Structure formats: C-alpha cells, structure tokens
Amino acid sequence: MFGFEAIIAHDGLGISVIGISVVFVSLILLAFAVSQIHKIIALWDKRHRFKKPRQKKDQKAAPVQDPTVPQDIQRASRQFKLLIEWIGEPFPLPKLLYLSEKCGLYRPHSTINELLKCELIIPDGNGYYVWNKEAEEKRSST
Amino acid sequence: MSTDIQTLKSLDLFADLNFGELEQIAPLMHLMKVAEGEVLTRKGEPARTFFIILSGNFMLSFKKERSFTLHNKGNIIGWSTVVTPFRYTGTAVALTDGLVLSMPGQEFLRLIQSDSALGDKIMRKINKIVSERMPYVTGTWRD
C-alpha cells in the first residue's frame, strides 16, 4: 500500500488536520499574547501609582524627615552664603553649583533652585548673581 | 511617544501655528523626562536636539560663566539647532526633575526650510528669544 491509500489507511488526513489546527491555534495564541504586551508595559510604566499609597502608609507609621527636600532653606542658605562670600559678589551661578558639588552639599541643583525661588539669590542683570541681603533679613525677622 | 496638538498649541513658540502646521510638528516632538543635574546641551557641541520645557527648572551657562535660569513652560533650549553654525552656545543643566519636549534639530530645520509660512512664524519667535539671550552669549549688554 502506497501513496494516498496508505495515508487514508493510517488516518493520515485526520492527523494532518489536527497538526495544522495545533499550529494555527498556537500562532493565534502567540499573536494574541504579543498584541497584549503593550498593556503589560503600560502597567509596568504606571507601577509607581500603585506604590504611592503604600509609601504614604509607611510614612504615617514612622514619620521620617526627608533630607532630600530642602525644607530647612535657612540652613541651606547659610551654607551657600558662606560659599558665595568665598567666591565674591557678583558671582557666577555655575561656579556656585560647581563648588557646592565639590563641597558635597546635599542636592545642590535643587537647593540653588530653591534659593532662586526664595529670591535669596537674584540676578544682577549682567549674567551674574548676588546674595539678596534684604530677602535674608526679611526671612530672619519672620 | 509623539506629542498631542493641544500641548503644542499651549506653547508660546507654536501659538501662531494653525492645526495643519501643528500636525506636521507633533510627530517630531517627543516627551522626555529630565533628572535633576542632567545636562541637556553642552557649549560648543554640535546642536542636534531642540528642547521645549514643559516643567522643571533649568540653568543655562555661557562664556565667562554668565548664566540665567529658565522656570516656565514653553521656554526653549537649543535654538542653535536652527541657527548657523549649529553649535550650542551654552550649557543647559536641569536644576530639578522635569519634563521637556525634544525634537531632532535636523528634522526641525528641514521642516522650517520646507514650509516657508510655518518657518517664518517659528523663526520670528526664535529670533526674539535669540536677541534676548544674545547678551549672555556675547557678554555685551545694551543700556
């Protein structure tokens, strides 16, 4: 027995149909899985949203001051004022940033930004900056 | 991820553009997170990317350490991408975490050169900004 007869006799057609079905079903499942990857990635990107409430609970349980936030602008201003006195006025802002990094002051970039926002450091109009004594006095009196 | 039209329309640089023009720009702009202390541009390097600030605070420094800071949405960094000799005139550092829109300089330049109406509207705004910032670059202020 050869050829088509042998195939029919050994249920070859049925087996090939099953084989084809398995392959195509697998391909469909694979395609579906690939099409859903973006949802998994989106969930991964938003993972911090799920983490936040837990962090808040932890903070309530043990209130720890975040040293990264320049809450004590007074202390930061003292440190930066010393550096500015050392540089001399008017001073270049990049130099203050460089020195504060060298001295190991905590988060010098955002602290300088805070000092700018508080107007403790103000531009002199020529590309350099000066220490605002009036603002400092105002702050210390309040 | 490209930017939506509404975000672009809210920016001063693109405020005069119509919907069709904004549609041309949107696919070129990409949202980018910037971390505190990150350097966006370096003085003297080829100007390859143009940035528009969405949030955050930035310091731009120039020759002889002259500098100014940018704190507002819509402020731009990297106008040298569309002005010869296409080299950054200053160094831009993020003072805080922030979000910026970035655009490849060559594509921005190509867009400006290929559409004269659009190019004129954008270049008018950029020229104004350049003239405001030029004293920091050259160190000469007019009284």
Interface residues (C-beta under 8 A of the other chain):
Chain A: P92 L93 P94 K95 L97 R107 H109 S110 I112 N113 L116 K117 P123 G125 N126 G127 Y128 Y129
Chain B: E36 G37 N57 M59 S61 F62 K64 E65 R66 S67 F68 T69 H71 T91 V93 A94 L95 T96 P135 Y136 G139 W141
